[in-house]
Amino acid sequence: MLKLKQDVNNLHKALDQQMQALYGLTVQHRPEAVDISAELNDMSQIQIQLNDKQTTLNSLQQTKGSGTVVKDIKREIATLQEQQKQIMINIGIKTDSARADMPGAAGNYGAIDRLRTGLQEKEAELQRLGAEIGPIAEAGDLDSMGRSAKRYLPHAIIALVGIVVLYFLVGWLGGALFGGGGLGDLAVYVPEDARGIAYFHFQKLRERDSKVFNSLSDSLSKAMTHQDNQMLKLDPDELVECLLVFPAKMQEFVGVFRTASDMELEDLVKNYDPKNVESYKDIEYVRVGPAYQALYLAKSGKRTFCFSVQESTLKDTLSRVARQEKPELPDALQEALEYAGKEDHFVVADMKNGSAIPGLDEMSREMGKVEAMGMGLSVGSNVEARATLIFRDKDDAADAEEKFEKELDKGIEEMEKGIDKAPAGTMKDQMETGLKMMKKLDVSRSGQSLHLTWKYDTDEVEDLLKDFVDEFGRDLSGLPFFGM
């Protein structure tokens, strides 16, 4: 039941993503069947408020203004951004209702129909299962079990799931993702004010012949083949490795990817026009895509491409590349990078002022007093994961270690009780696998750093993720991939 509820939530989120994709197409092509003038006016008014709030926030941060005031403004900004997002979704819904004829929209309409069918099936199955295990649910055991699973599942497992989720997130934002052993020569792309770094090595997963990766790659290839609004001509098999850098301002993020073949911009960019090519520090770059969702892409080295949504950010990055300037990161973030970067794929983040990487803020609030965190993962015959939380001082780390071990023990105990009461079937099997995974987690501490390591059979991990990956993969065809 817990998995079904999560499936339903994921389907609702996927529908919202499809509607936002339709919004983008509608703004680009302005079909006569859909009047969006009122909605665009509302978005324009909200954007004016956002600009004012952001200017105030920047001023307060530079003058080290009141922390309470800064938090209030950040909440107001988040509220306005959510309002904009809802307007985008509403425009998508309006376009879907009219089924307006636009280039690229057929894939979205097909994905929406499949998602709605899947949602109806899942909701019916959830209702049926709820009737079957009503007595257990009424006793509150399933709710307790759900809270335990969310609270106690090891952060190393969350790292694995986070990698998969990040794959889709980056695909939606930029379509290109993030090799192991640290940043290597890619360090020159990281500014000193970086708040988060994500790194992924495709080639190593191909060598592993991972079932999950192959499923993702196949789905992505199909999506790329059917996209009419492509920006780049890039086969997924060409992607070797990729890096994303998250600054304090999301719009200043930087992405870097490497290809198997040594391409030129004209080989990579769809509808390439040499008149649009600019040069900075003797490095050529070009704007890719329409103005409302443009990215600036440069060939910054052999088989290496760099991109950003802001031209000024790209130029700053190219300046560092030209100088071969490696960053001096804050001590805590550097320690997290050195620890997590030993694995093939990793994510690290500065947590002092909240994470710049989507999805990690909640972890920061739950753990408290964390200055930086890192999660790394390698996939061979076993999945090997490591995570670190770096606290302000040794006492905070010791307190966290004691709390974590107690909660993990309690979580294992509650999961065992839940398994005894759960009906036979898929849900019970998944709970038993989750319990075995929890027992494989090792916790240790060194000074102000808390370390978690985890190792588990790859086939079992991939079987647990397979349903999620397959279902998500079926709905990739309508997403607006950059580079696809």
N, C-alpha and C positions, 0 to 999 in steps of 0.2 A: 504493500500500500504506500509506503514511504517513497519508493521509486516511482510509482504511478503518479503521485502528487507532484514529484519533481518533474516528471515527464510533461505533465499538463502545464506546469509553470514555464518550462522550457519552450513548449509549443506556443504559448502566448507571447513569450519574448521573441521567438522567431517570426511570428506574424507581425509584430511591431517593426522588426527589422525590415521585413518585406515592404511594409507600408512606407517606411522611410526611404527605401530604395525607389519606390514608385514616386515619392515626392521629388526626388532628384531628377527623375526622367520628366516629370510634369513641368518642373521649373525650366528644364532645358528645352523642351519641345512645345510647351504651351498649347495643348490640344484644345480645339474649339469646344469640345464636349464638356470641358471642365473649367469652370470659372473659379479662380483662386485669388482674385484681386483682394478680397476682404481679408483672407488669411495672410497674404503677403504683407498687407498693410499692418496687420497685428504683429507679425514677426519683425517688421521694421521698427515699430514702436518699442518692442521689447529689446531689440538690439541697441537702440539709443540708451535705454535704461542700463543695459549691460555695460556699455562703453563707459557711462558715467560711474557706475559702481566699480568697474575695474580700475579706472583712473584714481578713484578715491583709495581703493585698496593698495595700489602701487605706491601712492604717496604715504600712506600709513606705514607700510612695510619699510620704506626707505627711512622714515623718521622714527621707526620703532614705536609706533603708536600703541594704544591700549590693546591688549590681547583680546579682551571681551569685545571691543568694537570690531576688530579684525574678524573674529569668528562670526559676528552678526552679519557683517557684509558678505563673507563667504557663503553663509546660509542663504542670504538674499540672492546672490549670484546663482547659486545652485537651483533655487526656486525658479528664477527667470529662465535658466537653461532648460529646466524640465518643462516649462510652459512652451518654449520654442519646440522642443522635441514632440510634445503632444500635438502642436499645430501641424508639424511635419506628418505625423501619423494620421491626423484627420484629413490632410490633403491626399495622402495615399489611399485612405478609405474611400474618399470621394472619387478618386481616379479609378479605383477597383470597381466601384459600383457602376461607373459609366463604361468600364472596359474600353477606355480610350485607346485608339490605335496609335502606337508610338514605336519607334525602333527600340528593340530590347525589352519591351514590356511583356511580350508573350511568355518569357521565362519567369517573370515575376507572377503573372496571373496563374501559370501552371503550378508554381510553388505554393501560392496562396491556397489554391484548391486542394492540393495534397495536404497542406498543414491543417486546413479546416476539417478534412476527412479524418486525419489522424487524431485531431483534438476530440472529435465526436466519439471515435472509437475508444480513446483513452478514458474519457469521462464516463462512458457507458461501462467500461471495465472497472473503473474505480467505484462506481455505484454498486456494481454486482459484488465486488470483493468486500465492500463495506458491509453489505447485507450478510455475507457469509461469516465474517469475523466480528460482527457487531458486539457480541458479549465481551470480547477482549478489548475492543475500542471503548466500550462503555466503562470498563474498569479503569481506563486511563493508562493502561500498560503501553499501548502503542505510542501515545503522545510522549510518555516518559522515555521510551526507547528512541524516538525520533530526536528528542533533545539530547540524549546521550550520544547518539551517532554524530550529530552536528558538533557537539562540544568536545568530544573526546577523540575523534578520529585523528591520527597523528598528522602533524604538519608536513611530514615527509610525503605522505600520501596526497595531501592537498597540493604539494609541489607538483606531483605528477599530473593531477587533474588540471592544475593551473597552467601547465605547459600546453595541454590540449585546448583549454579555453582560450589561452593567449593566441594560439594558432588561428582560431576563428576570429578573435578580436582584431588581430593585425590584418587578417585577410580582408575584413570589412573596412578597416581604416586605410590600409595601404597595399594589401595583396602580396606583399613580400615579407618573409619572416627573417628570423635571426639566423667553429669548432672549439673545441674544448680546450682546457688548460689555460684559461684566462683570455684576455683580450688580444694578446700578441700585437701585431702591427695595426690592428683596428683601433688601438687605444687613441690614436690621433684624432679620431672622429668624436671623442667624448670630451665635452667642455668641463671645466672645473666646477661649474655649478650644477652638474648633472645630479638629478635626484633619484633616478632609477635606470637600470641597464638590463636588457633582456637579450639573450644570445641563444641561437639554435643552429644545429648542424644537420642539414638534410642528408648529406652524403653518408654520414655514419649510420643513420637510420636505414638508408637504402641497403647498405652493406649488411645490416642486421636482418634484412628482409622482414621487417616488423609488420604483423598483420594489421595493426591499427594504422600505422603510417601508410601502408599500401592502400588501405581503404580511404584514408584522407586524400592521398595523392590521386587515386582513381576518380573520386568525387570532384576534386578540384579540376582535374583535366577535363572532365565532362562539362563542368561549369564554364571553363574557359572556352571550350569548343562552341558552346551555344550562346556566348555573350555577343550581342551586337554592338554594345557600347564599350568595347575594349579600348584601353589606353595604350597598352604595351603588347608586343608580340613575344611572349615568353612562355616556353614550355616548362611545366613544373619540374621536369627532369633536369633542366638546366640550372636550377637553384642548388648551390652547394652549401652556402652558409649565409647567415644574416644576423644583423645587429640592430636593435632599436634603443635609442637613448631618450629618456623622458626627463625634460627639465621641469622647473616649477610651473611654467605655462605650457599646457598641452599643445597649443598651436605652434610651439617652437620645437617639437620633437624632430629627431633626425633618424633616418633609416639608412642602412648600408646593406647591400647584398652582393654576393659574388656568384658568377656563373661558370659553368663548365667550359664554355667556349669563349674566346675573346671577341666579343661583339663590339660594334660601334653604336652610337646613339641612333643612327639611321636604320640599323638592323633591329633595334629594340622598340622604337617608338612608332606606333601606328599613326598613319597620316603625317609622317615626318615632313617638315618643311624647313629647308636650310635657312630660310629668311628669319625663322624664329629662334635660331641658335645664337646664344650670347657667350661671352668668354669672360672669365674672372681668374686672375692668377694663372693665366695660360691654360685654364681648364674649361672645356666647353660644357655648357648646360642648356637645357631647353624646358620651357613650360609644357607640361603634359596635362591634357584634359581641358574642359571648359572653365571659365573664370570662377564659377561658383564652387567648384571642387578641384581646383588646379593643384598640381604638385610640381615642384621644380626638381628636375633630374639631371645629374651630372655624371659623366664618366670620369671618376677620380683616380683611376689606376687600372692596371691590366686586370681584366675580368671583374672589375670592381665598380659599382655604381652607388651613388649617394643621392638621397632625396629628402626634401622637406616641404611643408605646405607654405612656408614663407621664404621668399627670395633672399631676404636679409639673413635669415638663419642659415640658408645654404651657403651664402658667401662667407659668413663667419666660419663655417665648418671647413670650407675650401682653403681659407687662410691658415687654419691650423694644420691642414694636410700639407700645404706648401711649406710650412715651417717645420713639419714633422714634430709638432708640439704635443707631448703627452701630458695628461692632466695630473695635478696633485689633488687627489680626492680627499675629502675629510677622513680622518683616521678610522672611524667606525665603518664607513662605507668601503674603504680600502681593505679592511680586515675581512668584511663580509665577502668581498670580491675574491680575495685570495683563498678563502675557505670554499665557497660554492663553485668558484671557477675551476676547481680541480676536476669537475665533472664535464661531460660533453655538452650539456645544455644547462643554462642557469639564468636565474633572475635575482638581482640584488636591488635594494632600495634604501634610501635615506628615510628614516621614519620620524625624525625629530619634530617635523612640522606637518605630519601626515604624509602618506605615500603619494607620489606622483603617478604611480602605476595603478590603473583601475583595479578595484577589487581587494587591495591590500589595506585600505584604511580600517576596515572592520577588525582585522587581525591586530593592527596597531593599537586600537582602542581596547581590545580585550586583554592584551598582554601588558600594556602600560609601561612607561619609562623605557621604551625600546629606542635606541638611537639608530640602529640599522639592522637589516635582516638580509639573509641570502638563502636561496634554495637552488640546489644543483641536482642533476639527474643524468645517469648514463644507462644505456640499454644494451645488454648482451644476452647471455642465457638467463641472467637475473637482471631485474631492475634495481639499480643501486641509487639511493637518494640520500642527500645530506641537507640539513638546514641549520642555520645559526641565527640566534637572536642576540644582539649585542646591547647590553644595558648600560645605564649611566655609571653604575659602580658595582663592585663585587657583591655587596649586600642585596641589591636588587636582583642580581642574577641568581644568588643563592635562594632568595625567596621564590623566584619564578621556578627554579628547579624543583623545590619542595612542592609547590602548588601543582606543577605539571605532573609530577609523578603520582601525587595523591589523586588527581582528577583522572589520570590515565587508568590507575588501578580501579577507581570507582566506575569508570566507563566500561572497563572489561567485565566487571562484576554485573553491571546492569545489562550489558549486551548478552551475557550468558543467560541471565534470567529471561530476557526477551526471546532468545532463541528457543528456550524450553516451552514458551507459551505460544510461539508463532506456528501457524498451520504449515504443514509440509508443502513444499513447492519452491518456485523460483525465489520468492522473497526470503525464505528461510535459508536457502543455499547461499544467497548473496550475503546475508547476515553472518553466516558461519565463515565465509571467506574474509569478510571484513574483520571479524574477531581474530582470525589467524594473522591478518596483516597487522593489527594493533599490537599483538604480542611480539612481533618482530622488531618493534621500535626500541632503540637504545638511546638513553638520555645521559649526557655527561656535561660537566662544566669546567671551564678553564678561565679563571679570573672573572671578568665581567661578561663573559660570553657563554651562552647556553648552546650546546650542540646536540643535534638529533641525527642519528644515522639509521638507515632502514634498507633492508635487502630482501627481495622476494622474487619467486619464480616468474619470469617474464610472461610465459604462456597464460598463467592464471590471472595476472594483472590485465593482460590484453583481453581475455575472455570477459572480465568484469567491465571493461570499457567498451567492448565491441558494440553492444546495443546502442549506447549513446552516440558513438561515432557513426554507425550506420544510419541512424535516424537523422542525425544532423547533416550527414553527407547527402542525403536525398534532397535536402532543401537548399543546397548550395547554388543550384542553377540560377536562382533569381537574384543573388547578392551582387552588388556593384563592385567587382574586384578591380582594383588598380593593377594594371599589368596583366590583366587576364582577358 
